């Protein structure tokens, strides 16, 4: 498989201009930092046989457009850890997919260009794992819930596993961080990456099956699911001053009972659980900026006690905030 990644606007963000010359190697890892017109792009590309993984961390004062091309049909495991971007295929092929904070999905596409348009922002993180279809077919379950995806795979058609992007769980985050920061070398590094990708794929498929087969979730009307996404957007835009459940329910035109029940079925967590996920990610970004200490970030996230904040942070990320730097 040949992978090409380039920035269309602004030009000059380099991913892998020399990446494909390493085809003979079992595992290749390239790290880069690129600067272009108000953009700092820190990226890593890892190749393990026919598996590609790329990680980006972007600080940008303007929007960015990327193009991704593969020469063979493939599958993308997409994890938006902290960004806001639109993913699109070639015009007229399939609807655009809007990836927001803490969302993931699996997309199958034939050999064609795909594009992503990023909004301006700092500490935007995204990880994508590109698999050959043969690898994925080896592990995708045969349960009925995957039949439609199976049929599209066999026809090599553009397809998304889930109609709605699913929430990235702490377990998924931990696996992704382990892959990116893996310090092993040679065959052991290759074994760990392959094992973790299989585990990650299992968590994605397992979550999709759970959300799809839940009778309450499948019984929701599209308008109700859209309301829950509206509620999620309100949460994201009011982190420092979150509204009550009653107020949130009234803003989206429902009641508190339906909000709590439907939100959990759509996103796999409660309203306050989702709010906590977002706040922990915001806390991580603030700590990584090194402009605030742990006590200050704890206060900014609404914690009166830094010890309680540290405990919540470790539970979410598996590491104390004081060790993050």
N, C-alpha and C positions, 0 to 999 in steps of 0.2 A: 504494500500500500504506500502511495506517495501522499504526503500531507503538505499543503501549502497554506500559510496564514500570512495575511498582510493587512496593513491599515490603509484604507482608501482615503479617509479624511480624519485627521491630518496625515499626510504621508510622512514616513520616516520612522515609524515604530517597527522595530525588527523583531521577528519571532524566530525564523528558522531558515535564513537564506542559505546556510550550508548544512542544514540538518539531514537532508536525504542522501548526502554523500557517505553517510555512515551505515548504509543498508546492510553491510556485511557483519555488523556487530549485533550481538544479542541484546545488549542494553546500552543506551546512550542517554546522557543527561546534559542539557545545556541551560545555563543561567545567563540572563541578560538584564540590563537596565537601559531603557531607551528614553530619549528626551525629544519632544517634537511639539513646538507651538503651544506651550503651556501645559504639556502633558508629560508626566513621569510614569513610565510603564515598567514595572518589575515583573518579569515573566520567567517561567521555567518550563521546559519541554522535556519529557521523559519518553523514550521509546524502549519498549520491551517486546522483542520479536515484532509481531504485527499489531501490538497495542500501543497507542499513543496517549499520553496524558499531558495536558498543558494547564498551567496555573498562571493567573494574572492578578496583579495588585496594582490598581490604577489610581493616581492622583491627577485630576484633569479639571482645567478651567473651562473646557468646551466639550461639546459632544464628540464622540468618536465612532467611526464606521469601520468595521472589520469585514474581510472576506475570508472564508475558509473553503478549501477545495480538497477533495480526495478523489483519486482516480478509480476507486472501486466502491461498490455498495458497502455501507458501514452503519454502525450504530453509535449514537452519542449518549453517554450518561452525563447529564448536565446538572451542575450544582452551583446555584447562585447563593454564595454565602453572605455577601453584603454589596449589592449593586442594584441598579435599575436599568434594564436594557430590554430592547425588542429584538427578538430572533425571527429571521425571515428566510424563506427559500427564494428561488427565482420567481419573478413576478408571475402571478396567475396559477402557481402550483399548489399552494396551501395557505390558509390564513396565518397571519403573523402570531407569534406567541410572546406575550408580555411577561418577562421574568422579573419578579420583584424580590425583595429581601427574603432570604431563608427559604427558597423554593428549589425543587428539583423535578426532573422529568427524564424520560428516555425517548429519544427521537431516532427513527430509522429513516435513512434517505439514500437514494441511489447516487451514482457519480454525478454530482452537480455542485454548483456553488451555493453556499449558504452565507448569510450576512447577519451581523449583529450591530445594532446602533445603541450606544451607551450614552446616558445622560451625564452631565458634569458632576463631579463629586470626588471626595478623598477617601482613601483606604477602601476602594471598591474591590472585592475579592470574588473570583469566579474560577471554578475548576471544571474541566471537561475531559472525559475519558472516551476515546474513540476506539471501538472494537470492531474487528471483522465479523461479519454475520455468522460465520461458522463457529466462532467462539461463543456468541450469544445463544445460538440454536442449541448448543450443547447443554445449556443450563436452564433455559426458559421452561417453566413447568407446563404440563399438558392439561391443566385444569381448564374448565369451560370458560372461565373469566378471561383467559388469554387467547381464546379462539380467534377473535377479530384481529388481534395483533399478529398472531401466527399467520393468518391468511395474507395479511399485507406484507409480512416479511417474505413469504414464498413468492409473491408477485414483485418483490423489490420495489414497493410503493412507499412514498413518503407517509410516515405514520408517527403518531405520538402515543405512548403507552396510556397516559391519562389525559382526559379532556381538560382537566384543571391541574395546574402544577401542584405538587404535594409538598408538605413542610419537611425541611431538612431536620432530622433528629440529632440530638447530642451524640448518639452512637455513630451516625454517619459522619459527623464532623470529626470525631476522634480518629476514625479510620482514614479520612482524607488527610488529616494533619500527620498521621503516622506515615502515609505514603510520601507526602511532600518532604518531610524532614527525616526520611529513612537514612541512617548513617551506615548501613551495611554495604558491602561491596561485592562485585562479581555475582556468582551463582546464588549466594544467599540473598542479595538485594533483589534479584530477579524473582526468587521464590516468594519472598515476602510481598512484593508488589502484586504478583499474580494472585496470591492467596487473599490479600486484602480487597482486590477488585472483585473477586468472586463473592466475598462476604458482603461487600457494598451492594453488588447486584442483587444478592439475596434479600437484603433489607429493603431495597427499592421495590422489588416484586412482591415481597411479603406485605409491605405497607399498602401497595396498590390493591392487592387482593382483599385485604382487610377492609379498606375503604369502599371497594366496589361491592363486596358481598354483604356489607352491613345493611340490614333491611330498612333501617331508618334513613340512612344516607341515600340508598337507591330510590327510596320513596319520595325524596325531596324534589319539588318542581325546580326547573331551571331558574325561575324568578327568585326562589328561596335561596338557591346556591349563590346567585348573583348578589343577593342581599348580604350574605356572609362575607363575600369578597369586598363589598362596600364597607362593612364593619371593620374588616381587616385594614382597609385603607385609612379609615378614621383613626384607628389605633396608631398606625404608623405616623400620622401627621400630628398626633397629640401625645407624644411620649412624655414630655415634661409636665403635662397637666392632663392626665387621662380622665375621661369622664366615667361616671358610674355605669353599671350595667343597665339600669333603667333608662338613663339618658341616651346611651348608645343604642339601645333597642328602639327608642322613640325616633332617633335620627334616621334609622333605616326602615322605619315603618312596621315594626313588629313588637312583640312583648318580651319581657325578660326571660320567661320560661323557654320560648321558642329560640331566642338568641342563644342561650346556654346550650340547649340540646342540639341545634343545627350547627352551631359553630364547631363544636367538638366533633361532630360527624364529618364535617367538610375538611377540617384542618388537623384532626387527630389529637387535639389538645383543647383545653379550656381557653376562654378569653383571657383570663389572667395568666395562664400558662404561656400563651402566645406573647402577651405583653412582657412577661419575664424574659422570654427568649430574645426579644428585640432589645430590651434594656441591657441584657448581658452582652449582646453583640456591640451595642453602642459603648458600653463600658470598656470592652476590649479595644475598640478603636481609640478611645480617649487615652487609655494606658499606653498603647503602641505609639501614639503621637509624642509621648514623653513630655507633654505640657502640663500634666496634672499628676499628683501622687495618688496613692490608693485611697487615702482619707477623703481627698477632694472628689474623686470619682464616685466614691460611695455616697457622699452627700448629694452629688449631682443626680444620682440614680434614685434618690429618695430614701436612702438608708441612714438611720440615726446612729447606727453602730457599724463601724468598719469591719468588726469581726464577723458580724452576720453577713455583710456583703461578701467578705472573703470566702465564707463557707458556701454561700450561694454560687459564687463564681467558680469555685472548685468543683462543686456538684455539676455545674453545667459544662465546663470545659475540661475538667480533670486535672487542673493545675491552679495553684494559688495565684492571685493577681500580682503579688510581689515577685513571682518567678517569671512573669511574662516577658519582662524586658531582657 
